Amino acid sequence: MDFMLEQTTHLQTFLAEQSRLRRLAYRMLGDITSADDAVQDAYLRWHGMALSEIVNPQAWLVTTVSRLCLDHLRARQPDRLDYYGEWLPTPVDGDVALGADPAYGLERASDISLALLVLLEQLSAEERVAFIMQEVFDHDYRMIAQVMDRSEAACRQLVRRARQRLVARQQRFQADPGQRRAVLAGFVAALAQGDLKALLATLSPEVELRSDGGGVVKAASKPVFGSRAVSRLLLGIRRVIPPTIRFSPAWINEEPALVGRCADHVSHVLSFAIDERGIGGIYLINNPAKLVGVR
Protein backbone atom coordinates (compact mmCIF):
# COMPACT_ATOMS: atom_id res chain seq x y z
CA MET A 1 0.00 0.00 0.00
CA ASP A 2 1.23 3.47 -0.86
CA PHE A 3 2.70 5.18 2.24
CA MET A 4 0.45 8.28 2.10
CA LEU A 5 -2.63 6.17 1.43
CA GLU A 6 -1.80 3.91 4.37
CA GLN A 7 -1.33 6.93 6.67
CA THR A 8 -4.67 8.35 5.57
CA THR A 9 -6.39 5.01 6.11
CA HIS A 10 -4.77 4.75 9.56
CA LEU A 11 -6.16 8.13 10.55
CA GLN A 12 -9.61 7.60 9.09
CA THR A 13 -10.00 4.22 10.78
CA PHE A 14 -8.98 5.66 14.14
CA LEU A 15 -11.22 8.72 13.85
CA ALA A 16 -14.20 6.48 13.12
CA GLU A 17 -13.69 4.80 16.52
CA GLN A 18 -12.34 7.73 18.54
CA SER A 19 -15.52 8.87 20.26
CA ARG A 20 -16.47 5.33 21.23
CA LEU A 21 -12.97 4.70 22.59
CA ARG A 22 -13.23 7.92 24.61
CA ARG A 23 -16.55 6.83 26.14
CA LEU A 24 -15.07 3.43 26.95
CA ALA A 25 -12.00 4.94 28.62
CA TYR A 26 -14.04 7.48 30.58
CA ARG A 27 -16.30 4.79 32.02
CA MET A 28 -13.28 2.72 32.98
CA LEU A 29 -11.31 5.58 34.56
CA GLY A 30 -13.90 8.12 35.68
CA ASP A 31 -11.52 10.89 34.65
CA ILE A 32 -11.84 12.63 31.31
CA THR A 33 -8.22 13.81 31.17
CA SER A 34 -6.90 10.31 31.85
CA ALA A 35 -9.36 8.91 29.32
CA ASP A 36 -8.06 11.29 26.65
CA ASP A 37 -4.50 10.30 27.53
CA ALA A 38 -5.36 6.60 27.11
CA VAL A 39 -6.97 7.22 23.72
CA GLN A 40 -4.00 9.33 22.58
CA ASP A 41 -1.56 6.63 23.70
CA ALA A 42 -3.60 4.05 21.80
CA TYR A 43 -3.43 6.19 18.68
CA LEU A 44 0.37 6.43 18.90
CA ARG A 45 0.56 2.64 19.08
CA TRP A 46 -1.98 2.30 16.28
CA HIS A 47 -0.02 4.71 14.10
CA GLY A 48 3.06 2.53 14.46
CA MET A 49 1.30 -0.64 13.30
CA ALA A 50 1.09 -1.88 9.73
CA LEU A 51 -2.54 -2.29 8.68
CA SER A 52 -1.68 -5.63 7.11
CA GLU A 53 -0.87 -6.93 10.60
CA ILE A 54 -4.33 -6.10 12.03
CA VAL A 55 -7.24 -8.38 11.20
CA ASN A 56 -9.93 -6.42 13.09
CA PRO A 57 -9.05 -2.73 13.64
CA GLN A 58 -11.99 -2.04 15.96
CA ALA A 59 -11.13 -5.00 18.19
CA TRP A 60 -7.46 -4.01 18.22
CA LEU A 61 -8.26 -0.45 19.31
CA VAL A 62 -10.76 -1.52 21.99
CA THR A 63 -8.32 -4.09 23.35
CA THR A 64 -5.45 -1.59 23.41
CA VAL A 65 -7.45 1.16 25.14
CA SER A 66 -8.84 -1.33 27.66
CA ARG A 67 -5.36 -2.60 28.51
CA LEU A 68 -4.08 0.95 28.94
CA CYS A 69 -7.00 1.72 31.26
CA LEU A 70 -6.37 -1.45 33.25
CA ASP A 71 -2.72 -0.49 33.70
CA HIS A 72 -3.75 3.03 34.73
CA LEU A 73 -6.27 1.75 37.30
CA ARG A 74 -3.68 -0.54 38.83
CA ALA A 75 -1.05 2.21 38.97
CA ARG A 76 -3.28 4.85 40.55
CA GLN A 77 -4.46 2.75 43.49
CA PRO A 78 -1.52 3.78 45.76
CA ASP A 79 -2.00 7.44 44.76
CA ARG A 80 -5.54 7.41 46.11
CA LEU A 81 -4.15 6.87 49.60
CA ASP A 82 -2.50 10.31 49.39
CA TYR A 83 -5.50 12.11 47.89
CA TYR A 84 -7.01 14.65 50.28
CA GLY A 85 -10.61 13.79 51.13
CA GLU A 86 -13.01 12.09 48.77
CA TRP A 87 -12.03 11.28 45.20
CA LEU A 88 -14.94 11.77 42.81
CA PRO A 89 -15.11 11.26 39.04
CA THR A 90 -14.68 14.27 36.79
CA PRO A 91 -18.05 15.50 35.51
CA VAL A 92 -18.58 16.17 31.81
CA ASP A 93 -21.16 17.79 29.60
CA GLY A 94 -22.49 14.37 28.71
CA ASP A 95 -24.25 14.96 25.42
CA VAL A 96 -21.46 17.23 24.15
CA ALA A 97 -18.30 15.51 25.34
CA LEU A 98 -19.44 11.90 25.36
CA GLY A 99 -22.58 11.82 23.25
CA ALA A 100 -23.97 8.31 22.84
CA ASP A 101 -23.49 6.68 19.48
CA PRO A 102 -26.84 5.49 18.00
CA ALA A 103 -24.96 2.55 16.51
CA TYR A 104 -24.40 1.17 20.00
CA GLY A 105 -27.80 1.08 21.67
CA LEU A 106 -26.53 -0.69 24.78
CA GLU A 107 -24.86 2.52 25.96
CA ARG A 108 -27.41 4.13 28.27
CA ALA A 109 -27.34 7.58 29.85
CA SER A 110 -27.22 6.01 33.30
CA ASP A 111 -23.95 4.30 32.36
CA ILE A 112 -22.06 7.58 32.79
CA SER A 113 -24.02 8.98 35.73
CA LEU A 114 -21.76 10.13 38.55
CA ALA A 115 -23.74 7.85 40.88
CA LEU A 116 -22.68 4.78 38.88
CA LEU A 117 -19.11 5.98 38.41
CA VAL A 118 -18.84 6.41 42.19
CA LEU A 119 -20.12 2.86 42.67
CA LEU A 120 -17.57 1.55 40.18
CA GLU A 121 -14.83 2.86 42.47
CA GLN A 122 -15.69 -0.01 44.81
CA LEU A 123 -14.50 -2.56 42.27
CA SER A 124 -11.00 -3.83 41.67
CA ALA A 125 -9.29 -2.67 38.50
CA GLU A 126 -9.90 -6.07 36.88
CA GLU A 127 -13.58 -6.19 37.90
CA ARG A 128 -14.21 -2.68 36.61
CA VAL A 129 -12.66 -3.21 33.19
CA ALA A 130 -14.32 -6.60 32.67
CA PHE A 131 -17.71 -5.31 33.86
CA ILE A 132 -17.71 -2.27 31.57
CA MET A 133 -16.54 -4.23 28.54
CA GLN A 134 -19.26 -6.84 28.99
CA GLU A 135 -22.21 -5.05 30.60
CA VAL A 136 -21.98 -1.65 28.91
CA PHE A 137 -20.31 -2.35 25.55
CA ASP A 138 -21.38 -6.00 25.15
CA HIS A 139 -17.93 -7.27 24.19
CA ASP A 140 -17.62 -11.03 24.19
CA TYR A 141 -15.61 -12.90 26.79
CA ARG A 142 -12.97 -13.88 24.25
CA MET A 143 -12.03 -10.21 23.82
CA ILE A 144 -12.23 -9.58 27.57
CA ALA A 145 -9.95 -12.54 28.20
CA GLN A 146 -7.38 -11.08 25.79
CA VAL A 147 -7.41 -7.78 27.66
CA MET A 148 -7.24 -9.37 31.11
CA ASP A 149 -4.77 -12.12 30.11
CA ARG A 150 -7.04 -14.61 31.86
CA SER A 151 -9.31 -17.45 30.83
CA GLU A 152 -12.85 -16.74 29.69
CA ALA A 153 -14.14 -18.56 32.77
CA ALA A 154 -12.10 -16.31 35.05
CA CYS A 155 -13.44 -13.23 33.25
CA ARG A 156 -17.01 -14.45 33.67
CA GLN A 157 -16.32 -14.70 37.38
CA LEU A 158 -14.97 -11.14 37.45
CA VAL A 159 -18.11 -9.81 35.79
CA ARG A 160 -20.34 -11.88 38.08
CA ARG A 161 -18.63 -10.52 41.20
CA ALA A 162 -18.85 -6.95 39.93
CA ARG A 163 -22.53 -7.33 39.07
CA GLN A 164 -23.31 -8.74 42.52
CA ARG A 165 -21.50 -5.87 44.24
CA LEU A 166 -23.22 -3.20 42.18
CA VAL A 167 -26.75 -4.35 41.45
CA ALA A 168 -28.30 -3.76 44.90
CA ARG A 169 -26.98 -0.23 45.25
CA GLN A 170 -27.51 0.66 41.60
CA GLN A 171 -31.21 -0.17 41.89
CA ARG A 172 -31.51 2.45 44.65
CA PHE A 173 -30.71 5.22 42.21
CA GLN A 174 -33.45 4.72 39.66
CA ALA A 175 -36.35 7.10 39.14
CA ASP A 176 -38.26 8.21 36.07
CA PRO A 177 -37.24 11.51 34.45
CA GLY A 178 -40.37 13.34 35.58
CA GLN A 179 -39.79 12.37 39.19
CA ARG A 180 -36.15 13.44 39.01
CA ARG A 181 -37.07 16.85 37.65
CA ALA A 182 -39.76 17.38 40.29
CA VAL A 183 -37.50 16.35 43.16
CA LEU A 184 -34.64 18.52 41.90
CA ALA A 185 -36.93 21.53 41.48
CA GLY A 186 -38.14 21.09 45.06
CA PHE A 187 -34.56 20.78 46.28
CA VAL A 188 -33.48 23.98 44.51
CA ALA A 189 -36.46 25.94 45.84
CA ALA A 190 -35.99 24.71 49.41
CA LEU A 191 -32.27 25.46 49.42
CA ALA A 192 -32.78 28.91 47.90
CA GLN A 193 -35.30 29.77 50.64
CA GLY A 194 -33.28 28.16 53.42
CA ASP A 195 -36.32 26.02 54.27
CA LEU A 196 -35.11 23.07 56.36
CA LYS A 197 -38.44 21.25 56.41
CA ALA A 198 -38.89 21.50 52.65
CA LEU A 199 -35.29 20.47 52.07
CA LEU A 200 -35.70 17.39 54.24
CA ALA A 201 -38.76 16.44 52.21
CA THR A 202 -36.62 16.11 49.06
CA LEU A 203 -33.97 13.89 50.67
CA SER A 204 -34.00 10.17 51.29
CA PRO A 205 -33.44 9.38 55.00
CA GLU A 206 -30.25 7.53 53.99
CA VAL A 207 -28.92 10.26 51.70
CA GLU A 208 -25.16 10.59 51.42
CA LEU A 209 -23.20 13.64 50.37
CA ARG A 210 -19.70 13.33 49.00
CA SER A 211 -17.57 16.31 48.03
CA ASP A 212 -14.25 16.65 46.25
CA GLY A 213 -12.14 19.77 46.67
CA GLY A 214 -8.88 17.92 46.06
CA GLY A 215 -7.23 19.74 48.96
CA VAL A 216 -7.24 22.86 46.76
CA VAL A 217 -10.53 24.39 47.84
CA LYS A 218 -12.65 23.87 50.93
CA ALA A 219 -14.78 20.72 50.95
CA ALA A 220 -15.95 18.07 53.42
CA SER A 221 -13.10 15.60 53.80
CA LYS A 222 -15.41 12.68 54.60
CA PRO A 223 -18.85 11.60 53.38
CA VAL A 224 -21.85 12.97 55.25
CA PHE A 225 -24.74 10.56 55.89
CA GLY A 226 -28.38 11.08 56.77
CA SER A 227 -30.93 13.67 55.75
CA ARG A 228 -30.54 15.93 58.79
CA ALA A 229 -26.75 16.02 58.68
CA VAL A 230 -26.76 16.63 54.93
CA SER A 231 -29.40 19.36 55.25
CA ARG A 232 -27.41 21.17 57.93
CA LEU A 233 -24.28 21.03 55.79
CA LEU A 234 -26.07 22.33 52.69
CA LEU A 235 -27.70 25.19 54.58
CA GLY A 236 -24.32 26.03 56.10
CA ILE A 237 -22.73 26.15 52.64
CA ARG A 238 -25.60 28.34 51.45
CA ARG A 239 -24.86 30.91 54.15
CA VAL A 240 -21.16 31.27 53.32
CA ILE A 241 -21.04 30.81 49.56
CA PRO A 242 -20.10 34.08 47.79
CA PRO A 243 -23.01 35.89 46.11
CA THR A 244 -20.93 36.12 42.94
CA ILE A 245 -21.43 32.37 42.42
CA ARG A 246 -24.65 31.65 40.58
CA PHE A 247 -26.14 28.17 40.23
CA SER A 248 -28.19 27.08 37.26
CA PRO A 249 -29.65 23.78 35.98
CA ALA A 250 -27.43 21.84 33.63
CA TRP A 251 -27.12 18.46 31.93
CA ILE A 252 -24.07 16.70 33.37
CA ASN A 253 -23.13 13.09 32.66
CA GLU A 254 -26.50 12.72 30.92
CA GLU A 255 -28.29 13.61 34.20
CA PRO A 256 -29.92 16.79 35.57
CA ALA A 257 -27.48 18.71 37.77
CA LEU A 258 -26.61 22.16 39.08
CA VAL A 259 -23.57 24.08 37.92
CA GLY A 260 -22.13 27.00 39.87
CA ARG A 261 -20.40 29.72 37.90
CA CYS A 262 -18.37 32.71 39.00
CA ALA A 263 -17.84 35.25 36.22
CA ASP A 264 -16.79 33.16 33.22
CA HIS A 265 -15.61 29.95 34.90
CA VAL A 266 -17.27 26.91 36.48
CA SER A 267 -16.73 26.71 40.24
CA HIS A 268 -19.04 23.87 41.36
CA VAL A 269 -20.97 20.90 40.06
CA LEU A 270 -23.72 19.22 42.07
CA SER A 271 -24.95 15.92 40.72
CA PHE A 272 -27.77 13.88 42.22
CA ALA A 273 -28.81 10.25 42.52
CA ILE A 274 -32.59 10.12 42.88
CA ASP A 275 -34.86 7.19 43.68
CA GLU A 276 -38.48 6.79 44.73
CA ARG A 277 -37.69 8.11 48.21
CA GLY A 278 -36.00 11.26 46.99
CA ILE A 279 -32.36 12.28 46.64
CA GLY A 280 -30.19 9.40 47.78
CA GLY A 281 -26.81 10.77 46.72
CA ILE A 282 -25.33 14.24 46.29
CA TYR A 283 -21.94 14.67 44.65
CA LEU A 284 -20.39 18.10 45.08
CA ILE A 285 -17.28 18.73 43.00
CA ASN A 286 -15.38 22.00 43.33
CA ASN A 287 -11.83 20.85 42.70
CA PRO A 288 -10.84 23.11 39.77
CA ALA A 289 -8.84 20.31 38.12
CA LYS A 290 -12.01 18.18 37.99
CA LEU A 291 -14.13 20.79 36.22
CA VAL A 292 -12.30 20.93 32.88
CA GLY A 293 -15.01 18.85 31.20
CA VAL A 294 -17.84 21.26 32.07
CA ARG A 295 -18.58 24.44 30.15
Secondary structure, 3 states (H helix, E strand, C coil): CCHHHHHHHHHHHHHHHHHHHHHHHHHHHCCHHHHHHHHHHHHHHHHCCCHHHCCCHHHHHHHHHHHHHHHHHHHHHHHHCCCCCCCCCCCCCHHHHCCCCCCCCCCCHHHHCHHHHHHHCCCCHHHHHHHHHHHHCCCCHHHHHHHHCCCHHHHHHHHHHHHHHHHHHHHHCCCCHHHHHHHHHHHHHHHHHCCHHHHHHHEEEEEEEEEECCCCCCCCCCCEECHHHHHHHHHHHHHHCCCCEEEEEEEECCEEEEEEEECCEEEEEEEEEEECCEEEEEEEECCHHHCCCCC
